[in-house]
Amino acid sequence: MTDFSNVKALAFDYFGTIGNKQALASMVDEHFPGKGTAFMKLWFATIQRYCFQNGMMERYTPWEDLTKAAFKLAAFESEMEVPDDLRDELIAADETLPVYDDAHDGLFRLANKYHLYVLSMGSAAMIKKSQDNSAIAGFFVDILTTQEAAVYKPGRRAYEVGVEAIGMPADQIGFVSGNSFDVLGSKNFGFPTIWVRRYGQPLDDLGSSEPDLIVGNLEEMADALGA
């Protein structure tokens, strides 16, 4: 394992790393039986793709608009006719998004050794409500978002937001994500990287360096870092 002895802070992606986006699948299933899991995966993947497209075009679509646009496409491709009020209800459910079962104990241990931050593309207010709902807000120093810089990951500027706000050099900030694109983007930027590989998914094969540490959940990560 890479030596993390120089790391003083950890910056976490939120959705798919701490916040369990797939938990919303049951809400979808109430209205569209059997489609929840596939729809949530497609919606989340479409949000990511739209972030990439914004970066390539050097433009910025606000997160709320991007999320709605991705929902619309995912619903169309899933052959689901979703009324606007139900769409808004599902999007608003992110504000009470539950966290993975390992998050509370894992973050508790990690917070005793490191300064913890969230570095997300999403809304800080939305993440704060999810944290409060899951009783994990007290583990974090701050929620950092790329929204004010009007950029999306995996562009380098998105990760610079974390360095500037935390006030440490990149090699002292471990970046933690459950998303392959985010792990590779943060590795390219220069962060020591930790991939929370919850589902046994493959790493994007782009000829990039491997993450510095691969774990199955946050408790396993705490074990590996001696927290």
Protein Blocks (a to p, Z undefined) as FASTA:
>chain_A
ZZfklpmbdcddfehplmcfklmmmmmmmmmghilmmmmmmmmmmmmmmmmmmmmnopac
dfklmmmmmmmmmmmmnopacdfklmmmmmmmmmmcccdfklmmmmmmmmmmbccddddf
bdfklmmmmmmmnopmmmpfbdcdfklnopacfbfklmmmmmmmnopafklpccddfbfk
lmmmmmmnopacddddfkopacddehpacdfbdcfbfklmmmmnoZZ
